[in-house]
């Protein structure tokens, strides 16, 4: 990645550039290739008006200039030189260039400046600007006759000039030629001299301009690599965007791209609320290191930076990255989320977490005060990602009423509870019900009924959805029978762990929307990792534009984003299914949006250049409604640049979406389980 060049700039390196050939040998400006781009149909003629108001016909000339430049960075002792960087530029001019003339282009001067772009100590690109001073003529071969005088007579020389047919001159220039000839004084020969005529072959110049051309180039680090005469060591560090209570930090130490083992790496932070163990840690034989970061209990969300430092070959190296830490005082927490209002039917959801660990298979009991609503299922059970879902049924004829909904559970003997207030109502005279097994393994039936005014409704189309989206419905939509009943089959993909999801059925009867929701658990075979990855944004921050929707109202924000995801990753040639985390943090002025403690539903990798994770995460911050969101993160790598997308939505239709590019964290890795980073 050419860390050397950025290190040299920090040590007083000066950037320069110069013209070379393809081998990098310096050249004179006249060596720049400057030639006409010929047109099989001839040059295009253009009628132009001169400042005097006179019209004339000129020709459109297209020229191509090409060559090579080399960029050099040196502090007088250490030097980095780029490979020859090719350039080419085409330009158009209007000149007097009738058929039969040719173009002579000569470069007389070349001035070059360059700028190296580094980010977080990593060479990203080089910007090159240079000026080319060029002389451009339109000419044709001609033979002219000159009179000359000899001081002594000689024999008569028989004239035999080759006749050339000259192209017609442009009107404006022809007139000037005539005027110039009139002004030329005639030289009378001396009486003692003999007048002779001479034929000389030369070029007639039809037009002549001097042109300054400006060329600007930008080449990526991959397109313009540098060769340096010294060694640079660097430390790469991976820090999650959000550390909740405890997380593993990892990285490697390398010199000129070669991993170095046996190096002590020390960690420090800008907050005393986080500690590291071991500290220092030692790189293994492959240069990799890791440590456990532990956040002090009772720490509210806090922005900090973490620094890893080491000494390699007498050189001190370090890397500093930002993150957010938090660890609430309660050992275990029960979260409950729901909409502000529910009409006839809705869903509440939540998560159970102890520290940084989500807790599966916890029964969560739901109650209402006043007890005018019912829940399905009740209790709801958390899945492997710690989430639970339950449908809320409001009886028909219920006027708008504030209801306090409470979720309670017991984890390791600790009583947990959380409450929200929801305004419920139901003016509909239609009722839909849903039934399913509490746990569907690979596939299972979803059944239900639809009644209006106590009578079954037949022939109604029923549409199904699940949140988060896990399975597929074989009949979607399905149609109610004459007795109001309906059935569909939910199929769960292989490799799906035990997860909780909400199933919703919707229809419209006489223009009136009707729906029902239930919470269930699904699974299909214990998950295996098909690949592994560790991905992140270089420097922990990148500019991004974000589109959000809150309560159906769209808006946009501009700010900075950090995305990290670690899935099935281990430095050994294997996968570790227990490694499962992704986080997103976004800030725009005083607006913050975070998706934390992300847990996967599925992952995909391709050819070491593409990674995707889809799962659920808890939204925090002061912009989006808090709650569980289905989040999808993708990364496509081109060279050293990452093309990211992040999309998130909750059960109520609130959304977050962004696509941005950024340099990649040096620690980024995508591979098969058998690969080693």
Protein Blocks (a to p, Z undefined) as FASTA:
>chain_A
ZZmlmmmmmnopacddddddfkopacdfklpccdddddfkbpaddddddfkopacddddd
dddddddddddddehjaccddddddddddddddddddehiacddddfbdcdddddddeeh
iafbdcdddddddddddddddddddddddfbdcddddddddddddddddfklmmmmmmmm
mmpccddddfkbccddddddddddfbdcdddddddddddfklmccddfbdcddddddddf
bdghiacddddddeehiacehiacddddfbfkbccddddddddfkopacddddddehiac
ddddddddddeehiacdddddddddddfblbacdddddfbdehiacddddddehjbcceh
iacddddddffbccddddddddfkopacddddddehiacddddddddddeehiacddddd
dddddfbfbdcdddddfbdghiacddddddeehiacehiacdddddddfbdcfbdcdddd
fkopacddddddehiacddddddddddeehiacdddddddddehjaddfbdcddddehhi
acddddddeehiacdddddddddddehiafbdcddfklccddddddehjaccddehiacf
bdcdeehiaccdddddddedjkbccdddddddddddehjaccdddddddfkopacddddd
ddddfkbccddfkbcZZ
